[in-house]
Amino acid sequence: MKGLPQISIRRVGQLMAEGKLSSKELCSYCYTLSLAGENVWKLSAFLRLLDRDTLMEQAEASDARWMTNRPLSLLDGIPVTIKANLALETQPLTAGSRILGASAAVPSHVTSDGTPPVGYTADAVQSLIDGGAIILGVTSMDEFGMGSLGTNTASGIPTKNPLPLLRRLGRRTQDSGKSSFLDLVSLSEEAIMEAHAAVLSEDDHGFSAGGSSCGSSVSVAHGSSLLSLGSDTGGSVRLPAAWCGVVGLKPTYGHISRHGLVSYASSLDTIGIMGPTADCVSIGLQQIVNNQRRDRDSTLVPLPYVRSIAENLDSSLALDGIKIGIPAAFSVAELPDNVRDAWSASADHLASHGATVEIVGSDAISPDTLQRALAAYYIIASAEAGSNLSRYDGFRYGVSAEVKSNTMNNPQSMLERQYATSRSYGFGSEVVRRVLCGTAVLSADRFHTYYESAAELRAFLTEQFEKATEQYDVLLVPTVAFPPAPLDRTTNSTQTLANDAMTVPISLTGLPAVSVPFERPTSQLFPPSMQLIGPRFGEEKLLKVAALLNT
């Protein structure tokens, strides 16, 4: 993606260590960039930006540590963002839902919108803070993580993909002679705002940024943050990462603590990481896994020390001894030619660097099982959502909506009407659909037919993928089948399901997967991204291959 000059966390660390860049300068630039994205481009990537003065105080403390050669980690002084379903002590925890206090009005991008702060911080977020990372803001999302387009928001305003505007801004930046990252950081707020306004067009209706971690992917793609935390239940990190041209990792289920993550489907929810490069994502993963608490999430698996990919790579980035599998089952009829071509080119690229590439036959991963996985996912996810969201009733949790006085013709009790009113006000239409679906499949007359069948298929699918990842170090498939659609057009349901079919099966297995932009000379507005799938807790090798594909 030819937009603003990209810079990695590792390179920023070098500049800070050399005294060529300060955290204060970097945070000021990223904050201004986020304001330009929200106020000029109307990206709607953020629900809230944190107080600027507080950010500058944290940046000054980081600069003092770098000046004395005592940074807390490579993330010290780096601006990062977090999805709205992750707890941050000083901020409300809304998961993008009105029932938890998310505003139905246009986001004001201030520190507080009247909803009280949650009072604690998610373990994954705290691990980043302990490493000196500076939380810039809380990003937009599809309500409770339910959606793949970034349109199911409490405000009703979709999050917009920045890539088309970034291409224009990149050309303008190059023409102006401001071609380096340090040049951009030195620009004034007025200059940044003016540059963003200059590339707008009346014809810009916008494209979807993907979902549900839409704001997180946009903040990284735009440059507002160098790292962002999202959540992935069926592809909610990988799909928006692919559409926004960034790297997005869904770690192994149980690798990152879910303490402080608002639950959607508990057996599928995974905190994911987005960054401009595979190395940035690896640095974030290393900081979180090696510094998180291990006593507040029963699904967390204790593991030895995790290294960043840079510690495992030599300068040649050779893949000698790495076996890459190409599952034939993912070659669905709906796959466009440009995606097939990119899939083939990416396999050739890995083979040219020493990897052994082989086709994984349909006897190993069954196309029929893969096709039925989508139905199994929606049954399981909806069932768990119905259970998890039952707590939001306006009494135990969630806002309590005003109930009109009873009438003679209303058979409901006052309590029933309070429940109905609060949940009707607080839940969006997509959430209601999934809760109703979940309630239905868990009913006594449908449980064995639907839920148990879905669980059996999930186990069979997991067995197939685990056997494949025992034979191959990495499986290579497209992240999505189709590019994002314009926001002013009706969504093509066939394309949406085809996209889900690429990401959902891996979520059901709990295996790690990373989406990597694979852009060769192309005129495509949204070049395809590739998805790498690895064995359980095989993130290090997975990210090593991703780094090569990302170069």
C-alpha positions, 0 to 999 in steps of 0.5 A: 500500500503506497500511502504515508511512509511506514515505520516499524516499532524496532526502527522507532526504538533505534531512532529514540536510542540515537536521540533522533526522535522522541516519544513526545514527538511521535505521540503528538504526531499520531494524536494529530493524525488520529484527529485528522482521520476523525474530523477530516476524513470521517473514518470513525476509527475511534470511540474515544481518544485519551486526554492529550496532556496525559499522553504527553506526560507519559511520553515525557517519562518515556523520553527520560528512560530512553535518555538514560538507556533504561527503556522498559521494552521496545514498546516504551513510548510507542502509541498503541490503541485498543478495541472497545471490548478491552478494559482500561481502568480510566475508560468506560468498557462498552464493547460498542453497545448501547446497553453498556453505555456506548453513545448512539450519537456521533462519537465526540472523541473526548476522554469521557462520554458520561459513562463511568470508567470500568475501574480495572485493566485487561491483562493483555493491555496491562502487559503493554502498559508495563512495557511503557506503551502509551494507550492513545485511544479506544477504537470502534467495533461492531457491537460485541464483536458481531459483524464483519463490515464495521457497520454494526456500531452503536452510533450507526456510523460505519468505520471507513477504510483509509486505503483509497485516501492514503494512496492519494495522501502518499502521492501528495506527500512524495510530490511535496518532498516530505518523503521520510517518516521524520519529515512527517513527524516534524509537520505542524498540526495545521499542515497535517490537517491541510494535507488530509483535506486536500485529498478529499473528493466529493465522490468519496463514499468510502469502503468497508474497513472490515470487522469487528476490529474495524477501528483497530485496523484503521488506526494502524493502517492510517498510522495513528498507532504502531500496534493495536489490540483487537479480538478475533472470534471468527476472523475479526482481526484477520479480515479487517487486517486484510482489507486495510493492508496491515498484519493481523495475528489471531494467536492460539486459543489460550495463549493470551489471557482473556481477563478484561475482554468482554465475552462474545463466544467464550470458546472462540474469543481470542485477543489479537494483535495488529501492526504494520509489520510482522515484526511489530506484531511479534514484539507485541506478542512477546511483551504480552505473553511474557508479562501477563498474569496467569491466575485470572483466566482458566483457559490460559496455557502456561508456556516458556519464554516467547521470543520476537521473530527478529531474534530467530532470523538471520539477514537472509530470511531463509526458510530452509527446512520449512514445509508449507502446505496448500490446502486444496479444500480452500480452493472454492469456486467463488475465489476470484482469479486475482486471489488465486494468482496472488495465492500461487505467487505467494507460494512461489515466493516462499519456495524461492526462499528455501521452503518446501511447498506441497498441496494438501489433498482433500483426504487430509482436509475435507472440502465438505467438512470445511463447507459445513464449518460455517454453519457449525460456527454460527450455531456455537457462537450464537449459543455462547453469545445467548448465554453470555449476553443474558446477564445484560438485563438492566439490573445486574449489568447494562443500562436500565431503560425507562418503562412506560406505565402498564396498560390493561391490555399488556399481559407482561409483568413490570419486571418482564417489561423492564427486561424487554425495554432495556434489551430492546434499547441496548442491543442492536439488530445483529446482536438480537438475531444472534441471541435469538438464534442461540436461544433456539439452538439451546432449547430442549428440542433442538440441542441434540440436533443442532448444538451437539452436531456442531460440536462434533463437526468442530472436533472432527475439523480440529482433528484434520487441521492438527494432523495437517499441521503435524506434517507441515510447519505452515498452511497457506490460504487466502485471508479473504476471497473478496475485497471490501464493498463500497459503504453506499452499496448493499452487501453481497451475502455470497461474498460475505459467506465466502470471506467467512469460509476462509477465516472461520474454520481456523477459529473453530480449531483454536490454531494460530493464524496471521493475515499478511499483505502480499502486494506485488506491482499491481493496480488493485485498490485492495491487493489480496492478503494471505493467511498463514496457519500454524500448529498450536502455539507455533506463533514464532515460526508462523511469524517468521514466514509472515515476515518474509511474505511481508517483505 
